[in-house]
């Protein structure tokens, strides 16, 4: 009898039954080979080695296809899955949609600089709408690794150094991607990555080992992931590296004990690319068969692109190393997601929908507004900013000033063609009657090329010869000499942050600082705009350049947003989600450290280094405005509360300056004694607010068990202790307005 005829009910399970019943009906009709295929994610790119996806799918099906960004191809492959595969189960198409699909938003580190979770949710909702219109069902985002070492390249993809802010941004991005209903044709399934501790790699180097105590994991690195679970995230991705000598891809404690049993996660796990097979390289598995066994036993549902599951799982069942029940357990949540997304009823995408969707003007408007809210004013001596629109003779200088790639930033989707408004274009659009000259200066390049660049040789430009660089340098200085005002646009190119982009130094690459010094020496007003994916050590600029705007990698409308801020149409209100180290070898550097026996505030304290201060150049939470704010009347609802009770904190925030602006009220606590030493400050509340000149608003925060408990090394469990707590509220992590309360037994 024809197998396809027998499988007809698998193609479209009855819609009037619940998800579990539909999944059970599918599993009952699937062969072992077909089940194993659902646990495999296969490559769809032309450069992907091995059989074409259609060949695999036609023979046994597949769980997912990645590395493909082609709406027509999605439908072609889906047609094979529906009409020619044994079980007729649709494919999940997956792609890294990190901060936008066609309309590019600021990178996630910049989104966190908004200190406004609604901004992150809005950005990812637009990204989801465009990606789904292209035929993508599943994004490998958000990346929610805490990163306290600015040398680590992937710091650009996360929310920075703090678990409280990171948790808020993680949940917001999950809501933005997924919405309230997975069947919504404008949403995609999200993937919380990389579980866990990836951002704490030795030396800030990609993939290097991570050694973290359980208390550090639970107090710092786990909270954003648990927040993603609580927000309903559908999938998780494991990390590449060893965590305390056990690769995360084969780490049962992470994948089963914590994620599933403790937190109750019901979705499915996917490895990072080739990570299951790489367990052999890491010395965790004897061979690929052993790697498949170890990974599945640890709780890994889907093997991304290594084909290790495809090759070995069936044999492991046949020799009783695995049971069919274990295979079914792994397949079940994958099928459930496909049912919940309505892929059995609507497996194909309208190939005309994408261009209609990306043409929506509200998407570009949203990108501009989000970029505005994400930028951080670091310096504004003498009130140089905002600039007058009466300016008639401006020079825009720097290798990134007219770079669409640097403006949109790292981690674009495969095949994306940059289409950003650059800073040069934004300034010219803002002042159409002014003379706006431009000179890039010398090129900047990585010392070691980015390996992803090998995939697209057409975009590789020749390395600038030294004599060419010298001419470019001199031309930039001459261009600046002829102007009345200079806007310098410096930082990192797009390939200098992200994966394969860790750095040993945090200095401005190339001759950028030399150029900045030469142009500053002309004695003309200079504004520095930074485009970068990580904190940079800009010590000279911080002392000598009067105005500095941290624009990060601001996306498609980045140049317009920069111009909006420079010329006063928007008052900047962003805050740093990370400390800015003075030197790359000061990393890791973060505000929430424990107090040593010789505190920095003591008279004996001079410096932990003898050759430089250990304080950050700019502290966590820092950011200026074109107006000023005052915090006052800090009150606590009770001087004493019992363990398990709540206390309310209130503070007045006043706009004491001349124009309307945004401030972020930030609340920090310190537990003064307990079973374990606690950080000198921990963020436990924040709120961004807009105030008119002279206006005052009272902000309230609530502290209770969720904010006051911690994982104790001594107790080996979560504790909330009787102790006294310091409270500070202000504009950054150095806030001085103080009160206290006590928790009693």
C-alpha positions as CSV (number, residue, x, y, z in Angstrom):
1,X,0.0,0.0,0.0
2,X,1.2,3.5,-0.8
3,X,2.9,5.0,2.2
4,X,1.8,8.5,1.3
5,X,-1.8,7.4,1.4
6,X,-1.4,6.0,4.9
7,X,0.1,9.3,6.1
8,X,-2.6,11.6,4.8
9,X,-3.9,12.4,8.3
10,X,-0.4,13.4,9.3
11,X,-0.4,16.2,6.7
12,X,-3.3,18.0,8.4
13,X,-4.1,16.8,11.9
14,X,-7.7,17.5,13.0
15,X,-7.8,21.2,13.9
16,X,-10.5,20.6,16.6
17,X,-8.2,18.6,18.8
18,X,-5.7,20.1,21.2
19,X,-2.0,20.3,20.5
20,X,-1.1,17.2,22.6
21,X,-3.6,15.1,20.8
22,X,-2.5,16.2,17.4
23,X,1.2,15.6,18.2
24,X,0.3,12.1,19.6
25,X,-1.6,11.4,16.3
26,X,1.5,12.4,14.3
27,X,3.9,10.4,16.4
28,X,1.8,7.3,16.1
29,X,2.1,7.3,12.4
30,X,5.8,8.2,12.0
31,X,8.6,5.8,11.5
32,X,11.9,6.0,13.5
33,X,13.6,7.5,10.5
34,X,11.0,10.2,10.2
35,X,11.2,11.1,13.9
36,X,14.9,11.4,13.8
37,X,14.6,13.7,10.8
38,X,12.5,16.1,12.9
39,X,15.4,16.4,15.3
40,X,17.7,17.7,12.4
41,X,18.2,21.2,11.2
42,X,19.7,21.2,7.8
43,X,21.5,23.8,5.8
44,X,19.8,25.4,2.8
45,X,22.6,27.7,1.6
46,X,24.4,27.1,-1.7
47,X,27.7,26.9,0.1
48,X,26.4,24.3,2.5
49,X,28.2,20.9,2.1
50,X,26.3,17.7,1.7
51,X,23.0,16.8,0.0
52,X,20.6,19.5,-1.1
53,X,17.8,20.0,1.5
54,X,15.2,18.6,-0.9
55,X,17.0,15.3,-1.1
56,X,17.0,14.8,2.6
57,X,13.4,16.0,3.0
58,X,12.1,13.9,0.2
59,X,13.6,10.8,1.8
60,X,12.6,11.3,5.4
61,X,11.6,14.9,6.1
62,X,13.4,17.5,8.4
63,X,12.7,19.5,11.4
64,X,14.0,22.8,10.1
65,X,16.1,24.5,7.4
66,X,18.5,27.4,8.1
67,X,21.0,29.6,6.2
68,X,18.4,30.4,3.5
69,X,16.8,33.7,2.9
70,X,14.7,33.3,-0.3
71,X,10.9,33.4,-0.2
72,X,10.5,31.4,-3.4
73,X,12.9,28.7,-2.2
74,X,11.0,28.5,1.0
75,X,7.9,27.6,-0.8
76,X,9.7,25.2,-3.1
77,X,11.2,23.3,-0.2
78,X,8.0,23.4,1.8
79,X,6.2,21.9,-1.2
80,X,8.6,18.9,-1.2
81,X,8.0,18.5,2.6
82,X,4.2,18.6,2.3
83,X,3.7,16.6,-0.9
84,X,6.8,14.3,-1.2
85,X,8.1,13.5,2.3
86,X,6.8,10.3,3.9
87,X,5.0,12.1,6.8
88,X,4.1,15.3,5.1
89,X,5.2,17.4,8.0
90,X,6.0,21.1,7.2
91,X,9.4,22.6,7.7
92,X,10.3,25.4,10.1
93,X,12.5,27.9,8.3
94,X,14.9,29.6,10.6
95,X,17.3,32.5,10.3
96,X,19.3,35.0,12.6
97,X,17.0,38.0,12.7
98,X,18.8,39.8,15.5
99,X,17.8,43.5,15.1
100,X,15.7,43.7,12.0
101,X,15.0,41.9,8.8
102,X,14.9,44.5,6.0
103,X,14.2,47.5,8.3
104,X,17.2,47.5,10.5
105,X,16.9,48.7,14.1
106,X,19.8,49.5,16.5
107,X,21.8,46.6,17.7
108,X,20.6,44.9,20.9
109,X,23.3,46.7,23.0
110,X,21.9,49.9,21.8
111,X,18.3,48.8,22.4
112,X,19.3,48.2,26.0
113,X,20.7,51.8,26.1
114,X,17.2,53.1,25.8
115,X,16.4,51.6,29.2
116,X,12.9,51.2,27.8
117,X,11.7,47.7,27.3
118,X,8.9,48.9,25.1
119,X,11.5,50.1,22.6
120,X,13.0,46.6,22.3
121,X,9.5,45.0,22.0
122,X,8.5,47.4,19.3
123,X,11.7,46.8,17.3
124,X,11.4,43.0,17.4
125,X,7.7,43.2,16.5
126,X,8.6,44.9,13.3
127,X,11.4,42.5,12.7
128,X,9.0,39.6,13.2
129,X,6.4,41.0,10.8
130,X,8.9,41.5,8.0
131,X,10.7,38.1,8.6
132,X,7.4,36.2,8.6
133,X,6.3,38.0,5.4
134,X,9.5,36.6,3.9
135,X,8.6,33.1,5.0
136,X,10.7,32.8,8.1
137,X,9.1,31.1,11.1
138,X,11.8,31.1,13.7
139,X,14.6,33.5,14.7
140,X,17.8,32.7,16.6
141,X,17.2,35.6,18.9
142,X,17.2,37.2,21.4
143,X,20.8,36.8,22.5
144,X,20.6,37.5,26.2
145,X,24.0,36.6,27.5
146,X,25.3,38.9,30.2
147,X,28.6,40.3,29.1
148,X,31.0,42.1,31.4
149,X,34.1,41.9,29.2
150,X,33.9,44.5,26.4
151,X,36.6,42.6,24.5
152,X,34.1,39.9,23.8
153,X,32.8,40.5,20.3
154,X,29.2,39.3,20.9
155,X,28.6,41.9,23.6
156,X,26.9,43.8,20.7
157,X,24.1,41.2,20.6
158,X,23.1,41.4,24.2
159,X,21.8,43.9,26.8
160,X,25.1,44.5,28.6
161,X,26.4,43.7,32.0
162,X,23.4,43.8,34.4
163,X,21.0,40.9,35.1
164,X,18.1,43.1,36.1
165,X,18.2,45.3,33.0
166,X,19.1,42.2,30.9
167,X,16.0,40.3,32.2
168,X,13.7,43.2,31.3
169,X,15.1,43.4,27.8
170,X,15.0,39.6,27.3
171,X,11.3,39.4,28.1
172,X,10.5,42.4,26.0
173,X,12.2,41.0,22.9
174,X,10.4,37.6,23.4
175,X,7.1,39.5,23.5
176,X,8.1,41.5,20.4
177,X,9.0,38.4,18.3
178,X,6.2,36.1,19.5
179,X,3.3,38.3,20.4
180,X,0.3,36.6,22.2
181,X,-0.4,33.9,19.6
182,X,2.0,31.8,17.7
183,X,-0.5,31.4,14.9
184,X,-0.4,35.1,14.3
185,X,1.0,35.4,10.7
186,X,3.0,38.5,11.7
187,X,5.0,36.8,14.5
188,X,7.9,34.3,14.7
189,X,9.1,31.9,17.3
190,X,12.0,33.3,19.4
191,X,15.1,31.5,20.6
192,X,16.8,32.5,23.9
193,X,20.6,32.1,23.4
194,X,23.2,31.0,24.4
195,X,22.5,28.9,27.4
196,X,24.5,29.7,29.5
197,X,27.4,31.7,30.6
198,X,28.7,32.3,27.1
199,X,29.6,36.0,27.7
200,X,32.1,35.1,30.5
201,X,34.6,33.3,28.3
202,X,38.3,33.4,29.3
203,X,39.9,36.6,28.1
204,X,36.8,37.7,26.3
205,X,37.7,35.3,23.5
206,X,35.0,33.7,21.4
207,X,34.3,30.1,22.4
208,X,36.9,29.9,25.1
209,X,36.0,28.1,28.4
210,X,33.9,29.6,31.1
211,X,34.3,29.0,34.8
212,X,31.5,30.3,36.9
213,X,30.3,29.4,40.4
214,X,26.7,28.3,40.8
215,X,26.0,31.5,42.7
216,X,27.4,33.6,39.9
217,X,25.3,31.7,37.3
218,X,22.1,32.0,39.3
219,X,22.5,35.6,40.5
220,X,24.0,37.1,37.3
221,X,23.8,34.9,34.2
222,X,20.6,33.0,34.6
223,X,18.0,35.8,35.3
224,X,17.6,36.9,31.6
225,X,17.1,33.3,30.5
226,X,14.5,32.7,33.3
227,X,12.8,35.9,32.3
228,X,12.6,34.6,28.7
229,X,11.0,31.4,30.0
230,X,8.5,33.4,32.0
231,X,7.7,35.4,28.9
232,X,6.9,32.2,27.1
233,X,9.9,31.8,24.8
234,X,9.4,28.9,22.4
235,X,13.0,27.7,22.0
236,X,16.4,27.8,23.5
237,X,19.9,27.5,22.0
238,X,22.8,26.0,23.8
239,X,26.2,27.7,24.0
240,X,29.4,26.5,22.3
241,X,31.8,26.6,25.1
242,X,32.7,24.4,28.1
243,X,31.0,25.5,31.3
244,X,33.0,24.4,34.2
245,X,34.6,21.7,31.9
246,X,31.3,20.4,30.5
247,X,30.3,21.6,27.0
248,X,27.0,23.3,27.3
249,X,25.6,21.3,24.3
250,X,26.0,18.1,26.4
251,X,25.3,19.6,29.9
252,X,22.5,17.8,31.5
253,X,22.5,20.1,34.5
254,X,21.8,23.1,32.3
255,X,19.5,21.6,29.8
256,X,17.4,19.3,31.9
257,X,17.9,20.0,35.6
258,X,17.7,23.8,35.4
259,X,15.8,24.6,32.3
260,X,13.1,21.9,32.2
261,X,12.8,20.6,35.7
262,X,13.4,23.7,37.8
263,X,12.1,26.4,35.4
264,X,9.4,24.4,33.7
265,X,10.4,25.1,30.1
266,X,8.2,23.2,27.7
267,X,9.7,24.2,24.3
268,X,12.6,22.7,22.5
269,X,16.4,23.2,22.5
270,X,18.6,23.6,19.4
271,X,22.3,23.4,19.4
272,X,24.5,26.2,18.0
273,X,25.8,25.4,14.5
274,X,27.7,22.1,14.4
275,X,27.9,22.0,18.2
276,X,26.7,18.4,18.6
277,X,29.4,17.1,16.3
278,X,31.9,19.4,17.9
279,X,31.6,17.5,21.2
280,X,34.2,15.2,19.6
281,X,36.6,18.1,19.1
282,X,36.0,19.4,22.6
283,X,37.0,16.0,24.0
284,X,33.6,15.3,25.6
285,X,32.6,12.6,23.1
286,X,34.6,9.6,21.8
287,X,33.1,9.9,18.3
288,X,30.1,11.3,16.5
289,X,27.9,8.4,17.6
290,X,28.9,9.1,21.2
291,X,28.3,12.8,20.6
292,X,24.7,12.1,19.4
293,X,24.0,10.0,22.5
294,X,25.5,12.4,25.0
295,X,23.7,15.4,23.5
296,X,20.3,13.8,23.3
297,X,20.6,12.3,26.8
298,X,21.5,15.8,28.1
299,X,18.2,17.1,26.6
300,X,19.1,18.6,23.2
301,X,16.2,18.3,20.9
302,X,17.6,19.5,17.6
303,X,21.0,19.2,16.0
304,X,21.9,22.3,14.0
305,X,23.6,21.4,10.8
306,X,26.1,18.8,12.0
307,X,24.1,15.8,10.7
308,X,25.2,13.9,13.8
309,X,21.6,13.0,14.8
310,X,20.7,12.1,11.3
311,X,23.6,9.7,11.1
312,X,23.4,8.0,14.5
313,X,20.1,8.3,16.4
314,X,18.3,5.5,14.6
315,X,21.2,3.1,15.2
316,X,21.3,4.1,18.9
317,X,17.7,3.1,19.2
318,X,18.2,-0.1,17.3
319,X,21.0,-1.2,19.7
320,X,19.0,-0.1,22.7
321,X,21.3,2.7,23.7
322,X,18.3,4.9,23.4
323,X,14.6,4.1,23.6
324,X,11.8,5.1,21.3
325,X,10.3,7.0,24.2
326,X,13.4,9.1,24.5
327,X,13.2,10.0,20.8
328,X,9.5,10.8,21.1
329,X,10.2,13.1,24.0
330,X,12.6,15.0,21.9
331,X,10.3,15.2,18.8
332,X,7.2,16.2,20.7
333,X,7.9,19.9,21.3
334,X,9.1,20.4,17.7
335,X,5.8,19.1,16.4
336,X,3.9,21.0,18.9
337,X,5.5,24.3,17.7
338,X,4.6,23.5,14.1
339,X,1.0,22.8,15.2
340,X,0.8,26.0,17.3
341,X,2.1,28.1,14.4
342,X,-0.6,26.8,12.1
343,X,1.9,25.4,9.6
344,X,-0.2,22.3,8.9
345,X,-3.0,24.5,7.7
346,X,-0.9,27.3,6.2
347,X,2.5,26.0,5.2
348,X,3.2,28.4,2.4
349,X,3.9,32.1,2.2
350,X,2.5,34.7,-0.2
351,X,5.5,35.6,-2.3
352,X,4.1,39.1,-2.9
353,X,3.7,39.9,0.8
354,X,7.3,40.9,1.7
355,X,7.7,43.9,-0.6
356,X,4.3,45.2,0.6
357,X,5.3,44.8,4.2
358,X,8.8,46.4,4.1
359,X,7.3,49.3,2.2
360,X,5.2,50.3,5.2
361,X,6.4,53.8,6.2
362,X,5.7,53.2,9.8
363,X,8.6,50.7,9.9
364,X,11.2,53.3,9.0
365,X,9.5,55.8,11.4
366,X,9.8,53.2,14.2
367,X,13.5,52.6,13.3
368,X,14.2,56.3,13.6
369,X,12.4,56.7,16.9
370,X,14.1,53.7,18.4
371,X,17.5,54.9,17.3
372,X,16.8,58.3,18.8
373,X,16.0,56.7,22.2
374,X,19.0,54.4,22.1
375,X,21.7,57.0,21.8
376,X,23.8,58.2,24.8
377,X,25.2,61.7,25.2
378,X,28.6,61.1,26.9
379,X,30.0,64.7,26.9
380,X,28.8,68.2,26.2
381,X,31.2,70.7,27.5
382,X,30.2,74.3,27.2
383,X,26.8,73.3,25.8
384,X,28.2,72.8,22.3
385,X,25.2,70.6,21.6
386,X,22.6,71.0,20.2
387,X,24.1,72.6,17.1
388,X,22.4,75.5,15.4
389,X,20.6,74.8,12.2
390,X,22.0,78.1,11.0
391,X,25.3,76.4,10.4
392,X,26.4,76.9,6.8
393,X,29.9,75.3,6.6
394,X,30.3,71.8,8.1
395,X,32.8,69.1,7.5
396,X,31.8,65.5,8.3
397,X,35.0,63.4,8.7
398,X,35.8,59.8,9.4
399,X,35.9,56.3,7.8
400,X,32.4,55.5,9.1
401,X,30.7,58.8,8.2
402,X,29.2,57.5,5.0
403,X,29.3,53.7,5.7
404,X,25.9,52.0,5.4
405,X,27.5,48.8,6.8
406,X,28.8,50.5,9.9
407,X,25.5,52.3,10.4
408,X,23.4,49.2,10.2
409,X,25.9,47.2,12.2
410,X,26.8,43.6,12.7
411,X,24.7,40.4,12.4
412,X,22.6,41.2,9.3
413,X,20.5,38.4,7.9
414,X,22.0,36.4,5.1
415,X,21.8,38.2,1.8
416,X,20.9,41.6,3.3
417,X,21.9,44.6,1.2
418,X,22.7,47.6,3.4
419,X,20.3,50.5,2.8
420,X,21.0,52.8,5.8
421,X,20.9,56.5,6.0
422,X,24.5,57.4,6.9
423,X,25.5,60.2,9.3
424,X,26.7,62.2,6.3
425,X,23.4,61.7,4.6
426,X,21.5,62.6,7.8
427,X,23.4,65.8,8.3
428,X,22.9,66.9,4.6
429,X,19.2,66.1,4.8
430,X,18.9,68.1,8.0
431,X,20.7,71.2,6.5
432,X,19.9,71.1,2.8
433,X,21.2,74.6,2.2
434,X,24.5,74.2,4.1
435,X,27.8,73.3,2.6
436,X,28.6,69.8,4.1
437,X,32.0,68.6,3.0
438,X,33.1,65.1,3.5
439,X,36.4,63.2,3.8
440,X,36.8,59.6,5.2
441,X,40.4,59.7,6.3
442,X,42.4,56.5,6.3
443,X,40.5,53.2,6.1
444,X,40.2,51.0,9.2
445,X,40.6,47.2,8.9
446,X,40.8,44.2,11.2
447,X,44.3,42.7,11.6
448,X,42.8,39.3,11.1
449,X,40.0,39.3,8.5
450,X,36.5,38.1,9.4
451,X,35.9,34.6,8.2
452,X,32.3,35.3,7.3
453,X,33.7,37.7,4.6
454,X,34.9,34.7,2.7
455,X,31.3,33.9,1.8
456,X,30.9,37.1,-0.3
457,X,34.1,38.0,-2.1
458,X,32.3,40.8,-4.0
459,X,32.2,42.9,-0.9
460,X,35.9,42.7,-0.1
461,X,37.7,45.9,-0.8
462,X,41.5,46.1,-1.3
463,X,43.7,47.1,1.6
464,X,44.7,50.7,1.4
465,X,48.4,51.2,0.8
466,X,50.3,53.3,3.3
467,X,50.8,56.1,0.9
468,X,47.1,56.1,0.0
469,X,46.3,56.3,3.7
470,X,48.6,59.3,4.2
471,X,46.9,61.1,1.3
472,X,43.5,60.3,2.8
473,X,44.7,61.6,6.2
474,X,46.0,64.9,4.8
475,X,42.8,65.4,2.7
476,X,40.7,65.0,5.8
477,X,42.6,67.6,7.8
478,X,42.5,70.0,4.8
479,X,38.7,69.4,4.5
480,X,38.3,70.2,8.2
481,X,40.4,73.4,7.9
482,X,37.9,74.8,5.4
483,X,34.9,74.2,7.7
484,X,33.5,76.2,10.7
485,X,32.3,73.0,12.5
486,X,33.6,69.4,12.3
487,X,31.6,66.3,13.0
488,X,33.9,63.3,13.4
489,X,32.3,59.9,12.9
490,X,34.7,57.2,14.3
491,X,34.5,53.8,15.9
492,X,34.4,50.3,14.5
493,X,33.3,48.8,11.2
494,X,30.5,46.3,11.2
495,X,32.9,43.3,11.1
496,X,34.7,44.4,14.2
497,X,31.9,43.4,16.6
498,X,29.8,40.2,16.7
499,X,30.9,36.6,16.3
500,X,34.6,36.1,15.4
501,X,35.1,39.7,16.5
502,X,36.8,39.6,20.0
503,X,39.5,42.2,20.5
504,X,42.5,42.5,22.7
505,X,42.3,46.3,22.7
506,X,39.4,48.7,23.1
507,X,41.2,51.6,21.4
508,X,39.9,53.3,18.3
509,X,41.1,51.1,15.4
510,X,43.6,52.3,12.9
511,X,44.7,56.0,12.8
512,X,41.4,57.4,14.0
513,X,42.6,58.9,17.3
514,X,45.6,60.4,15.4
515,X,43.2,62.0,13.0
516,X,40.9,63.2,15.8
517,X,43.9,64.8,17.5
518,X,45.1,66.5,14.3
519,X,41.6,67.9,13.6
520,X,41.0,69.0,17.2
521,X,44.3,70.9,17.0
522,X,42.8,73.2,14.4
523,X,40.9,74.9,17.2
524,X,37.5,74.6,15.7
525,X,34.4,73.1,17.4
526,X,34.5,69.3,17.1
527,X,31.7,66.9,17.8
528,X,32.5,63.1,18.0
529,X,29.9,60.6,17.0
530,X,30.8,57.0,17.8
531,X,29.5,54.1,15.7
532,X,30.6,50.9,17.5
533,X,29.3,47.6,18.8
534,X,31.1,47.7,22.2
535,X,32.5,50.1,24.7
536,X,35.7,51.8,23.5
537,X,38.6,53.3,25.4
538,X,38.3,56.9,24.3
539,X,40.3,58.5,27.1
540,X,41.9,61.3,25.1
541,X,38.5,62.3,23.5
542,X,36.8,62.2,26.9
543,X,39.2,65.0,28.0
544,X,39.7,67.0,24.9
545,X,36.6,66.7,22.6
546,X,33.8,68.9,23.9
547,X,30.9,66.8,22.6
548,X,30.6,63.0,22.3
549,X,27.5,61.1,21.2
550,X,27.5,57.3,21.5
551,X,25.3,56.3,18.6
552,X,26.2,52.6,18.7
553,X,25.2,50.8,15.4
554,X,21.9,52.6,15.0
555,X,20.3,50.9,12.0
556,X,18.5,51.9,8.8
557,X,17.5,55.4,10.0
558,X,20.7,55.9,12.1
559,X,22.0,58.9,10.2
560,X,18.7,60.7,10.5
561,X,18.5,59.9,14.2
562,X,22.0,61.2,14.8
563,X,21.2,64.5,13.0
564,X,17.9,64.8,15.0
565,X,20.0,64.7,18.2
566,X,22.9,66.9,17.0
567,X,20.7,69.6,15.8
568,X,18.2,69.6,18.7
569,X,15.1,68.1,17.3
570,X,15.5,65.3,19.8
571,X,16.9,65.5,23.3
572,X,19.1,62.4,24.0
573,X,18.0,60.3,27.0
574,X,19.8,57.0,26.6
575,X,22.0,55.5,29.4
576,X,24.9,53.1,29.2
577,X,24.1,49.4,29.8
578,X,27.8,48.7,30.3
579,X,30.8,50.4,31.9
580,X,33.3,52.0,29.5
581,X,36.8,50.7,30.6
582,X,39.7,53.1,30.4
583,X,41.8,50.3,28.9
584,X,41.1,47.0,27.2
585,X,43.2,45.1,29.8
586,X,40.9,46.4,32.6
587,X,38.2,44.1,31.3
588,X,36.2,42.5,32.7
589,X,34.9,45.7,34.4
590,X,31.4,46.1,35.9
591,X,29.8,48.1,38.6
592,X,28.2,45.3,40.7
593,X,31.4,44.1,42.5
594,X,31.7,43.1,46.1
595,X,33.4,45.4,48.5
596,X,37.0,44.5,49.3
597,X,38.7,44.8,52.7
598,X,40.2,48.0,51.4
599,X,37.3,49.8,49.8
600,X,37.7,52.4,47.1
601,X,36.1,54.9,49.4
602,X,38.7,54.5,52.1
603,X,41.5,57.0,52.7
604,X,44.2,54.3,52.1
605,X,42.7,53.4,48.7
606,X,44.8,54.8,45.9
607,X,44.4,52.4,42.9
608,X,44.3,48.7,42.2
609,X,46.7,49.5,39.3
610,X,49.7,51.7,39.8
611,X,49.6,53.0,36.3
612,X,46.0,54.0,35.8
613,X,42.7,54.4,37.7
614,X,40.5,51.4,38.0
615,X,37.3,53.4,37.8
616,X,35.4,53.2,34.5
617,X,35.7,56.1,32.0
618,X,31.9,56.2,32.0
619,X,29.9,54.3,34.7
620,X,27.0,51.9,34.1
621,X,23.8,53.8,33.8
622,X,25.5,57.1,32.7
623,X,24.1,59.4,30.1
624,X,23.6,63.2,29.7
625,X,20.8,65.4,28.4
626,X,20.4,68.9,27.0
627,X,18.6,69.7,30.2
628,X,19.3,68.9,33.9
629,X,17.5,66.8,36.5
630,X,17.4,66.7,40.2
631,X,16.5,63.8,42.5
632,X,15.0,64.6,45.9
633,X,12.7,63.5,48.7
634,X,13.8,59.9,48.7
635,X,11.5,58.1,51.2
636,X,11.0,54.5,52.3
637,X,7.5,53.3,53.4
638,X,8.9,51.5,56.5
639,X,12.2,51.5,58.3
640,X,11.7,47.9,59.1
641,X,9.9,45.0,57.3
642,X,9.8,41.3,58.0
643,X,11.3,38.7,55.7
644,X,8.8,38.1,52.8
645,X,7.2,41.6,53.1
646,X,7.5,44.5,50.6
647,X,8.7,48.0,51.1
648,X,7.9,50.9,48.8
649,X,10.5,53.5,47.7
650,X,9.6,56.9,46.3
651,X,11.6,59.7,44.9
652,X,10.9,63.1,43.2
653,X,12.5,63.8,39.8
654,X,12.5,67.4,38.6
655,X,13.5,68.8,35.3
656,X,15.6,71.7,36.5
657,X,16.8,72.8,33.1
658,X,15.4,74.8,30.1
659,X,14.0,72.2,27.8
660,X,11.9,69.0,27.9
661,X,13.9,65.8,28.3
662,X,14.0,62.2,29.4
663,X,15.6,60.9,32.6
664,X,16.0,57.3,33.8
665,X,15.4,57.0,37.5
666,X,17.6,54.1,38.7
667,X,17.3,52.3,42.1
668,X,20.3,50.5,43.5
669,X,20.5,48.4,46.7
670,X,23.3,46.9,48.9
671,X,22.7,44.3,51.5
672,X,25.1,45.3,54.3
673,X,25.7,41.8,55.8
674,X,24.6,38.2,55.3
675,X,25.7,34.6,54.6
676,X,27.6,35.8,51.5
677,X,29.2,39.0,50.6
678,X,26.9,41.0,48.3
679,X,27.7,43.4,45.5
680,X,28.3,47.0,46.6
681,X,25.4,48.0,44.3
682,X,22.7,46.1,42.4
683,X,20.2,47.6,40.1
684,X,16.7,46.7,41.3
685,X,14.4,49.2,39.6
686,X,14.4,51.7,36.8
687,X,11.9,53.9,35.0
688,X,12.4,56.2,32.0
689,X,10.2,59.4,32.1
690,X,9.7,62.6,30.1
691,X,9.5,65.9,31.9
692,X,8.8,69.4,30.8
693,X,11.0,72.2,32.2
694,X,10.2,72.8,35.8
695,X,8.0,69.7,36.1
696,X,8.4,67.2,39.0
697,X,7.2,63.6,39.0
698,X,7.2,61.2,41.9
699,X,8.5,57.7,41.0
700,X,7.7,54.7,43.1
701,X,9.5,51.4,43.3
702,X,8.7,48.2,45.3
703,X,11.2,45.9,46.8
704,X,10.3,42.5,48.1
705,X,11.5,38.9,48.1
706,X,12.1,38.8,44.4
707,X,14.5,41.7,44.5
708,X,16.1,41.0,47.9
709,X,16.8,37.3,47.7
710,X,20.0,35.8,46.2
711,X,21.6,32.4,45.7
712,X,23.9,31.8,48.6
713,X,27.1,29.9,48.2
714,X,27.1,29.1,51.9
715,X,23.5,28.0,52.1
716,X,23.4,26.3,48.6
717,X,19.9,27.7,48.0
718,X,18.0,30.9,47.5
719,X,17.8,33.0,50.7
720,X,16.3,36.2,51.8
721,X,18.0,37.3,55.0
722,X,17.5,39.6,57.9
723,X,19.8,42.5,57.2
724,X,20.1,46.2,56.6
725,X,19.9,47.5,53.1
726,X,21.3,50.7,51.6
727,X,19.2,52.4,48.9
728,X,20.4,54.8,46.3
729,X,18.3,56.4,43.6
730,X,19.7,58.7,40.9
731,X,20.8,59.1,37.3
732,X,23.4,56.3,37.2
733,X,25.2,53.7,39.3
734,X,27.1,56.4,41.2
735,X,23.9,57.9,42.5
736,X,24.4,59.7,45.9
737,X,20.8,60.2,47.1
738,X,20.6,57.6,49.9
739,X,18.3,56.0,52.4
740,X,18.1,52.7,54.2
741,X,15.7,50.1,55.7
742,X,16.1,46.9,57.6
743,X,14.6,43.4,57.0
744,X,14.0,41.6,60.3
745,X,13.3,37.9,61.0
